[in-house]
């Protein structure tokens, strides 16, 4: 079985750092655990890049077709598969309005 390469975009990397910083204000260990969980969840896509739900274009017209989402509670990872690379594009807190948050990021 082919392995896909996981690549965090600059935006997703910045979001990951922001998540770490926010949680680290209370607990560095909790922040490390959260980032580790998010990275492990993303790396599941190496073997199974299509496990995430494809976003309906009519609900997310501001995104290019082919975006998928993968729940990593309490966050949602948004990504696209291009050739043999999975690009993690966004990491958004699940309680936020997802369409609004994605539109603000684009």
C-alpha positions as CSV (number, residue, x, y, z in Angstrom):
1,X,0.0,0.0,0.0
2,X,1.3,3.4,-1.0
3,X,2.0,5.9,1.7
4,X,1.0,9.5,1.2
5,X,3.1,12.4,2.3
6,X,1.6,14.7,5.0
7,X,2.3,18.4,4.6
8,X,1.0,21.1,6.9
9,X,0.5,24.4,5.0
10,X,1.9,27.6,6.6
11,X,-1.6,28.5,7.7
12,X,-2.2,25.1,9.4
13,X,1.3,25.2,11.0
14,X,0.5,28.7,12.4
15,X,-2.9,27.4,13.7
16,X,-1.1,24.5,15.4
17,X,1.3,26.9,17.1
18,X,-1.6,29.0,18.2
19,X,-3.4,26.0,19.6
20,X,-0.3,25.1,21.5
21,X,0.3,28.6,22.9
22,X,-3.3,28.9,24.0
23,X,-3.4,25.6,25.9
24,X,0.2,26.1,27.2
25,X,-1.1,29.2,29.1
26,X,-2.7,26.6,31.5
27,X,-0.6,23.5,31.0
28,X,2.4,22.8,28.8
29,X,1.8,19.1,29.1
30,X,-1.8,19.4,27.9
31,X,-0.6,21.6,25.0
32,X,2.0,19.0,24.0
33,X,-0.6,16.2,24.3
34,X,-3.1,18.1,22.1
35,X,-0.6,18.9,19.4
36,X,0.6,15.3,19.5
37,X,-2.9,14.1,19.1
38,X,-3.6,16.4,16.2
39,X,-0.4,15.4,14.4
40,X,-1.1,11.6,15.0
41,X,-4.6,12.1,13.6
42,X,-3.2,13.9,10.5
43,X,-0.7,11.1,10.0
44,X,-3.5,8.5,9.8
45,X,-4.1,10.1,6.4
46,X,-0.7,8.6,5.2
47,X,-2.4,5.3,4.6
48,X,-6.0,6.3,4.3
49,X,-6.2,9.8,2.7
50,X,-9.9,9.5,1.9
51,X,-11.2,8.7,5.3
52,X,-12.3,12.3,5.8
53,X,-15.7,13.5,4.6
54,X,-15.6,15.5,1.4
55,X,-17.0,19.0,1.8
56,X,-20.1,19.8,-0.3
57,X,-19.2,22.5,-2.8
58,X,-22.6,24.2,-2.4
59,X,-21.9,24.8,1.3
60,X,-18.3,25.9,0.8
61,X,-18.3,27.7,-2.5
62,X,-15.3,29.8,-1.4
63,X,-13.0,26.7,-1.2
64,X,-11.6,24.8,-4.2
65,X,-13.2,21.5,-4.9
66,X,-11.8,18.4,-3.2
67,X,-11.4,19.6,0.4
68,X,-12.1,17.0,3.0
69,X,-12.5,17.2,6.8
70,X,-11.4,14.9,9.5
71,X,-12.6,15.2,13.1
72,X,-9.8,15.3,15.8
73,X,-12.0,16.3,18.7
74,X,-12.2,19.2,19.8
75,X,-10.8,20.3,16.4
76,X,-11.5,19.6,12.7
77,X,-8.6,19.2,10.2
78,X,-9.3,20.4,6.7
79,X,-7.2,19.0,3.9
80,X,-6.8,18.2,0.2
81,X,-5.2,15.3,-1.5
82,X,-3.1,16.3,-4.5
83,X,-1.1,13.5,-6.2
84,X,0.6,11.6,-3.3
85,X,0.5,14.5,-0.9
86,X,-2.1,15.3,1.8
87,X,-2.1,19.0,2.5
88,X,-3.4,19.9,5.9
89,X,-4.8,23.4,5.2
90,X,-6.8,24.4,8.3
91,X,-7.2,23.3,11.9
92,X,-10.3,24.8,13.4
93,X,-11.9,24.4,16.8
94,X,-15.0,22.3,16.4
95,X,-17.3,24.6,18.3
96,X,-16.8,27.5,15.9
97,X,-19.0,28.0,12.9
98,X,-16.9,26.0,10.4
99,X,-18.1,27.8,7.2
100,X,-17.6,31.2,8.8
101,X,-14.1,30.3,10.1
102,X,-13.0,28.8,6.8
103,X,-14.3,31.9,4.9
104,X,-12.4,34.2,7.2
105,X,-9.2,32.1,6.6
106,X,-9.5,32.2,2.8
